[in-house]
């Protein structure tokens, strides 16, 4: 009697609705299932369906090892679980990166982009690799981008942590994931944009414009087909924050489809320069801006309609004292996520050590937890 089997299409349909953990376990069923679960079509389908149940990627460094090295780990969990018990995410299903010398550029549709670098005598090399947390698959490295440190500002002479300003997003027109790197050409005094499209054989120069200063935040935020950084609309590339005028602060927005850029203005309600630089983020698919106000309050704005500057809406304006945060201004706060009804917020300090769950409706702090393993970062899958 012939052995009955399910059609491949039906197996894919069933697997695409499963959570990450059982999907990973089922890779051990057979070589066929392992290949099936890792197939690009299956990956794309799973990402589309898992987006209806939002998850976050938590990356952290374990500094509690008995040696001089710190190890990079990652764990995924649902937003609901994260709000209920933030620090528990590190205890379940962690993935250890073999190469700890990486910078998380960003996450788009569940695909994580990691940037690596290598310091040579006269130049530095940068390349990216892509990781799918759902299947624990690390893909091949991209082509390398070589930058001579005398011609460009590199990690050796300018960038924080040895990495340039990078962004990662999806171009719906070409159906391609793209990585964007912002470069400062010190010889020509120009800003250059280099882009690598997944599957391409090289990095391409897509834009050259006048030089201007970017702020310290390295990772560009992907919203509405664009990658965005905070910058200063001024002729000089050098600045002191205490001398900055509030009207000079803008958002540099690079369009992945048209390969052009424009400036977006900050909220009208931001009437004075914060004590420390504001921070760009993304909440529920919308651009957000967080900053301190007069060293006493934490403020969060959201651009409800991307690109429409009049759509900036203030979500939070709460005192640090009420949030039970005492290390400000040395550790500014950032919003990580919020519930559908915008009542519950998960906040963290920028040093990646402490969670605060704040209930806006009741104006109370529901819990405060300290992350004991070291610094963490959050990315939405």
Order of alpha helices (4+ residues) and beta strands (2+ residues): alpha-alpha-alpha-alpha-beta-beta-alpha-beta-beta-beta-beta-beta-beta-beta-beta-beta-beta-beta-beta-beta-beta-beta-beta-beta-beta-alpha-beta-beta-beta-beta-beta
